[in-house]
């Protein structure tokens, strides 16, 4: 079981999912029309480390965050 958190302007509650790779997670999230556009813009962190390999394996207890782009001034 992994924990998925949506940060910033993505107003979704945390989810707990039985997912084994980031690719599988992306496929699951693309089913949600509200998230489709965000998926192309967001970075993904696994246990607070930015991950770019979609084939990254996930294990029980991993904490994944969807990180939308931010701008500052």
Backbone as CSV, one residue per row, in Angstrom:
resi,resn,N_x,N_y,N_z,CA_x,CA_y,CA_z,C_x,C_y,C_z
1,UNK,0.859,-1.174,0.000,0.000,0.000,0.000,0.904,1.236,0.000
2,UNK,0.640,2.140,-0.937,1.367,3.407,-0.990,0.405,4.535,-0.613
3,UNK,0.974,5.657,-0.204,0.172,6.831,0.122,0.467,7.910,-0.913
4,UNK,-0.573,8.449,-1.509,-0.437,9.481,-2.526,-1.028,10.782,-2.008
5,UNK,-0.219,11.850,-2.072,-0.653,13.166,-1.616,-0.619,14.139,-2.791
6,UNK,-1.644,14.953,-2.890,-1.748,15.980,-3.927,-1.426,17.325,-3.284
7,UNK,-0.435,18.023,-3.802,-0.004,19.280,-3.191,-0.483,20.498,-3.976
8,UNK,-0.325,21.666,-3.368,-0.653,22.926,-4.036,-2.113,23.035,-4.395
9,UNK,-2.385,23.513,-5.609,-3.765,23.790,-6.012,-4.582,22.553,-6.388
10,UNK,-3.983,21.381,-6.325,-4.737,20.155,-6.634,-5.523,19.782,-5.386
11,UNK,-6.787,20.004,-5.435,-7.646,19.817,-4.255,-8.233,18.408,-4.232
12,UNK,-7.384,17.465,-3.872,-7.818,16.070,-3.767,-7.341,15.535,-2.418
13,UNK,-8.126,14.666,-1.804,-7.678,14.057,-0.549,-6.584,13.022,-0.803
14,UNK,-5.818,12.727,0.231,-4.806,11.676,0.136,-5.475,10.357,-0.238
15,UNK,-4.716,9.539,-0.954,-5.205,8.209,-1.323,-4.230,7.154,-0.832
16,UNK,-4.754,5.998,-0.500,-3.930,4.824,-0.239,-4.273,3.813,-1.323
17,UNK,-3.236,3.348,-2.027,-3.441,2.500,-3.195,-2.508,1.303,-3.190
18,UNK,-2.953,0.233,-3.829,-2.106,-0.931,-4.083,-1.568,-0.760,-5.504
19,UNK,-0.432,-0.103,-5.626,0.195,0.210,-6.907,1.651,-0.230,-6.818
20,UNK,2.197,-0.797,-7.920,3.557,-1.326,-7.832,4.608,-0.533,-8.608
21,UNK,4.193,0.365,-9.526,5.154,1.216,-10.250,4.532,2.586,-10.491
22,UNK,5.376,3.571,-10.792,4.854,4.899,-11.141,4.040,4.837,-12.426
23,UNK,4.404,3.962,-13.355,3.644,3.812,-14.598,2.212,3.373,-14.291
24,UNK,2.083,2.418,-13.406,0.762,1.946,-12.996,-0.020,3.063,-12.303
25,UNK,0.662,3.862,-11.490,0.018,4.994,-10.827,-0.469,6.015,-11.846
26,UNK,0.362,6.338,-12.838,-0.029,7.298,-13.866,-1.260,6.802,-14.621
27,UNK,-1.281,5.524,-14.968,-2.436,4.955,-15.668,-3.703,5.081,-14.824
28,UNK,-3.574,4.849,-13.528,-4.710,4.978,-12.619,-5.193,6.432,-12.566
29,UNK,-4.256,7.377,-12.422,-4.618,8.785,-12.272,-5.190,9.381,-13.558
30,UNK,-4.791,8.878,-14.719,-5.299,9.403,-15.984,-6.790,9.128,-16.172
31,UNK,-7.342,8.247,-15.389,-8.777,7.971,-15.456,-9.595,9.099,-14.837
32,UNK,-8.943,9.958,-14.062,-9.603,11.086,-13.403,-9.467,12.320,-14.294
33,UNK,-10.565,12.766,-14.866,-10.549,13.901,-15.810,-9.945,15.159,-15.193
34,UNK,-10.148,15.383,-13.894,-9.611,16.574,-13.227,-8.084,16.535,-13.131
35,UNK,-7.495,15.358,-13.173,-6.052,15.228,-12.998,-5.279,15.121,-14.308
36,UNK,-5.944,14.811,-15.402,-5.247,14.580,-16.674,-4.281,15.699,-17.024
37,UNK,-4.721,16.936,-16.979,-3.856,18.068,-17.331,-2.718,18.235,-16.327
38,UNK,-3.001,18.002,-15.053,-1.963,18.139,-14.020,-0.833,17.140,-14.223
39,UNK,-1.156,15.942,-14.670,-0.142,14.897,-14.798,0.986,15.285,-15.740
40,UNK,0.681,16.082,-16.755,1.715,16.512,-17.703,2.596,17.625,-17.125
41,UNK,2.116,18.307,-16.100,2.830,19.455,-15.529,3.579,19.148,-14.239
42,UNK,3.142,18.147,-13.525,3.651,17.898,-12.175,4.912,17.046,-12.150
43,UNK,5.725,17.316,-11.133,6.822,16.424,-10.786,6.261,15.409,-9.790
44,UNK,6.960,14.297,-9.666,6.558,13.246,-8.739,7.691,13.017,-7.753
45,UNK,7.344,12.944,-6.484,8.356,12.573,-5.500,7.948,11.265,-4.835
46,UNK,8.952,10.457,-4.571,8.764,9.216,-3.825,9.633,9.340,-2.586
47,UNK,8.982,9.337,-1.438,9.696,9.492,-0.165,10.583,10.736,-0.185
48,UNK,10.005,11.838,-0.695,10.619,13.175,-0.723,11.801,13.307,-1.692
49,UNK,11.923,12.389,-2.652,12.962,12.472,-3.674,12.289,12.522,-5.046
50,UNK,12.645,13.538,-5.865,12.054,13.674,-7.197,12.478,12.480,-8.052
51,UNK,11.505,11.878,-8.716,11.738,10.698,-9.543,11.297,11.006,-10.976
52,UNK,12.119,10.612,-11.944,11.768,10.842,-13.350,11.532,9.550,-14.118
53,UNK,11.945,8.418,-13.565,11.783,7.133,-14.254,10.402,6.557,-13.961
54,UNK,9.565,6.517,-14.991,8.189,6.043,-14.841,8.126,4.572,-14.418
55,UNK,9.200,3.835,-14.620,9.228,2.413,-14.263,9.736,2.173,-12.842
56,UNK,9.900,3.239,-12.079,10.358,3.116,-10.698,9.412,2.214,-9.910
57,UNK,9.955,1.164,-9.289,9.087,0.296,-8.477,8.700,0.987,-7.176
58,UNK,7.519,0.677,-6.713,7.025,1.211,-5.446,6.848,0.060,-4.478
59,UNK,7.045,0.358,-3.197,6.890,-0.687,-2.186,5.948,-0.205,-1.080
60,UNK,5.490,-1.141,-0.319,4.575,-0.844,0.782,5.163,0.257,1.672
61,UNK,4.361,1.262,1.959,4.781,2.346,2.839,5.366,3.555,2.128
62,UNK,5.606,3.455,0.806,6.132,4.611,0.077,5.128,5.758,0.119
63,UNK,5.674,6.975,0.203,4.849,8.184,0.192,5.145,8.928,-1.105
64,UNK,4.132,9.040,-1.945,4.260,9.686,-3.243,3.528,11.019,-3.173
65,UNK,4.131,12.043,-3.770,3.496,13.363,-3.828,3.468,13.836,-5.260
66,UNK,2.360,14.392,-5.681,2.211,15.037,-6.979,2.486,16.520,-6.753
67,UNK,3.573,17.012,-7.359,4.061,18.365,-7.097,3.806,19.278,-8.294
68,UNK,2.793,20.139,-8.227,2.524,21.050,-9.341,3.601,22.128,-9.432
69,UNK,3.781,22.703,-10.629,4.768,23.779,-10.757,4.331,24.978,-9.923
70,UNK,5.326,25.714,-9.445,5.047,26.918,-8.653,5.813,28.076,-9.234
71,UNK,5.338,29.272,-8.977,6.075,30.460,-9.368,6.175,31.342,-8.141
72,UNK,7.218,32.102,-8.099,7.417,32.953,-6.932,7.838,34.343,-7.362
73,UNK,7.948,35.180,-6.409,8.326,36.534,-6.736,9.283,37.103,-5.732
